[in-house]
Amino acid sequence: MKNISFRLFVLTMGILFFCILNLPAQGKINVKAGAGFPELLNIGGLYAFHQSQIGGSIGYGGHSVFSLTGDYFYHFGRLSDLSARKVWYSRWSFSYIKEKNEYELFKT
């Protein structure tokens, strides 16, 4: 079961990574996917309002490792030539990582 869920997760991440969608009716909602630390292989979303964005993601890093991340973006500076969002931003993030093996349980 774990092997099937991992393959499904990797397939979903691959599809999202290579697809570029333009959904003008959904201008305030952003879907994101990525890989890194502490987010691991992750998928999530952001909701935009005024010059701020708030959202979160869930990540997968193997059989017994997962992460949850909450994000807040505040955009400032000059306006972009291509959108109403300002070009510079500050990001505040909170991450939770849980790793479990047969001997230990790590929560960070």
C-alpha angles and dihedrals in degrees: 000000000000091000092052093049091049092051091048090050093049091047091050092048091049093050092048092046094055098038122086112194127190108201107169093178088059097052095140096051121074125187116207136188129179151134130244146094129324091007096054113192098343146178126191148132144243132209117209126212127166104324095332137086128197128186149115146226142211121222137198125205107169141308096323107014126093138154139204120203132187119197138192121187124191115192120209142158127055123351119262120248090227103044144013091254117102116246103235125061142181119216127206116190138182119196133189120193125187122190123177132181131166093278108031144028118211122194117182 
